[in-house]
């Protein structure tokens, strides 16, 4: 189980996981952004459902789309949606990547990996898993500044989205200057797309639009079973062919038996 370090702290503090999520949402200074994100959390479950969800365990097929042919690999993600502790296992290589309160750890064949490039790649993959799998709960967190960034209108004004912009401070654990834009569908408050302006590999600072679909319930929360990533322009519109597809082939959740 991930997040055990936080469990001891939570027991001592007497606060539940739902309370912790509630405090994160309350800390958003922008009233419109705070209201929209609260509504989005409820549209994908509820703060109570996410607090009780425990670890999400996903069997994932990661496809890199290349001109010379697609390349795929299979991974197993384990993500705590409240603490964002994350573990990725790659069965074919024996590689294990973990990011939690103890920091980043990478192993291959049971041996610690110290290569800087390999660790940078692992950090980026862990971030994608921890941010995309529990979206939109993953938007709220320590050191994050969330503001309402306006309304976007679809063709003939038939559809509307409300955009949230997330930037990262020193206590977030994310690189300074990174930004995430998330569009919520007007009316349903469901996540329609995310624009990732991250310096981590494999994005490397180039804006990427991540489109979710195949939303399905797992337990009492709703999770996208597929994310398609492609280059984007400054407005978040597609600016090139698809680069990656992250498809969740199997997904389970373990009810959290903890405060």
N, C-alpha and C positions, 0 to 999 in steps of 0.2 A: 504494500500500500504506500502510495506517495504521500508526502506532506506530513509524515509522522512528527517531524520536529515542531511543526505548527500545532499539532494536536496537544502536546503538553502545555504549550503557551495558552491555547484556547481554554483548556480545562481550568487552568489557574485563573484566567481572566473571567471565566464564567460567561463567555459569549458564544453564540452558535455560529455556524457557517453562514446561515441566512443573515444574521446580524452583521457579520463582517462584510458581506456583500452590500447590505443596506447602508452601512457607513460609507462605503466607497461611493455609492451613488449619491448620498447626501453631500459628499465633499465636492461634487462638481459645482463650480461657482456659477456657471452660465445656466440660468433658470430654464431656458428653452432646451438646451442640450440635456440637462438633468431630467426633465420631463420626458423627452423623446427616448432617452436610453432606458429609463424606468419602464416606459410602455413597451419598448422592444424586448426587454427581459421577460415581461409577462406574455408577450406575443409568442415567445419561444419556450414557454413553460411558466415559471414564476420564480420569484427569489427563493421561495421555500423549496420548489422542485429542484432548482439548481443547487441549493445548499445541501439537499439530501442525496443528490445524484452520485456522489462519490466519484471514483475514477472512471473516466470514459476509456474503454479499450477498443481500439479500431485496428482491423486488418486492412492495410492500405496498399493499393497498387499505384506507384508513382511512375508516370510516363513522361519522359523528356522527348518532345517532338523535334526531330532534326531533319535537315534536308536529305541526309543520307539514309534516313530510316529511324523509326522510333526506338528508344531504348527504355526498358522498364525494369523496375526492381520492386520487390515486395518488402514491406516494413510492417511492424507492429507498434502502434502508438499507444501510450498510456498517459492520459492527461487528467490532472485534477483541475476541474473548472474554477474552483475557488482560489486555490493557492497558485495555480498555473505551473506547479511542478510537472515535469514532463520526462518521459523515457521513450526512446526509440530503439527497437531491436531490428537488426537486419539478419534474418535467418541464414541467407546464402553465404554471408561473410563472417558471421559470428560477431559482428560489430554491435556494440551497445553504447548509446549516448544518453546521458542523464543531465538535466539541469534542475536543481532544487536549492534549498537553503544552503547547502554545502558548496554550491557553485557548479561549474561545468566539469563533467568527467566523461572521458571517451576511452573505450576499451575495444580491442580487437583480438579475438582468440584468447580472451582472459588476461591479456597484457595491456597495460596502460599506454595510450597513444599520446605522445608529446609533440608531434609534428604540428607546427603552427597552422599550416594550410588545412590539414585534416580537422583540426579543432575549430577553425573558422567555418568550415563547411558544416560541421556538426551543429555549431551554434545557430546557424541560419536555418537548418532543417528543424531543429527543436523549436525555434521561434515560430516557424510556419505552423507546426503542429499545435503548439500551445495557444496561438492566436486564432487560427481558423476553425479548429474543431469545436471549441466552446463559444463561438461567436453567437450573440453579441455580448455575453457576459465578460468575455476577455477584454473588452474595451476599457472597463473601469479598473483602475489599479493605482498603486502608489506611484507618485511622481509623474502622473499623466495629467495633461491639461486638455480638457475637452470643451469645445465650443460649437455652437450652431453655425454652420457655414452656408446657410441659405437653401433655397428651393431649386430643384432642377425639374424641368418640364420635358415630357416626351413628345413624340410627333403629334401634331394637331392638339397639343395640350390634353391628350387623352389620359396620360399618366403623369403622376407627380411623385417626386422623391424629396425627402428632407436629408440634407447632408450634415454629418458630424465630422469634425476635424480633430484628430488626436495628435498631440505632440508630446515629447518625452523629456522630463527633467533628469537631474543627476541621480535621484533616488529610484528611478524607474528600472535601472539596469539595462536600458536600451541606449544605443548611440545617439548622442546629441545631433539634432538636425533632421532626424527621421520624422516621418509623418505618415499617419494612416487616415484615409478618408473613407467614410462608410455612408452609403445611401440607404435610407429606410423608406419603404413604400408608404405613401400617404394613405391613411385609412387602416391598413393592416399592421403597420409598424414592423413588418418583416424585413430582414436584411436582403437587399436587392443586389448589391455589389460592394466590393471594397477596392480601394486604390492604395497600393502599398508602395510607399516611397522610403525604402529601407536600404541601409548601406550594407546589411549582412549579405553573404553569399546564400543562394545563387543569384539574388536580385542585383547586388552590387551597385546600388544607388540609382538604377534605372526604374522609373515608374512602371509598375505592373498592375494591371486590372485583374482582380480575382472575382469570377462570377460563380456564385453557388447555385445549385439546383438539387433536385431529388430530396427535398426536405422530408424527413420522416421522424416519427417519434421513437425515442429509445427511453424506456421508463416513462417519466413524466416531463421530459424535455424534448425539444425538436432540434435536430442536427442535420446539416447538409451532408448528403452522401457523396457529393462530387463538387470539386472546385476546379475551374478551368482558368489558367493564368496566361495572359498575353500582354505584350508591351502596350503602354498607354501614353497619351499626350498629357499636357499640363492640366487639362480639364477632366482627365480620367476616361476619355473615349479611346476605344481600341486604335492602336497605331501599328499593328503588325500581326502576323499569324500567331496562333497559339504556341506557347513555349512548353507549358507543363499541364498535365491533368493529374489531379489527386483524387482517386476513386476509393471510397470506403466500401470494401466488399463484405465486411461483417462488423457489427458494432454492438457492444454490450456495456452495461453500466452496473456498478456495484453500489447499492445503497449505503450511504455513509453511516456507520455505526459510531459516530463521534459527534461532539458538540458542534 
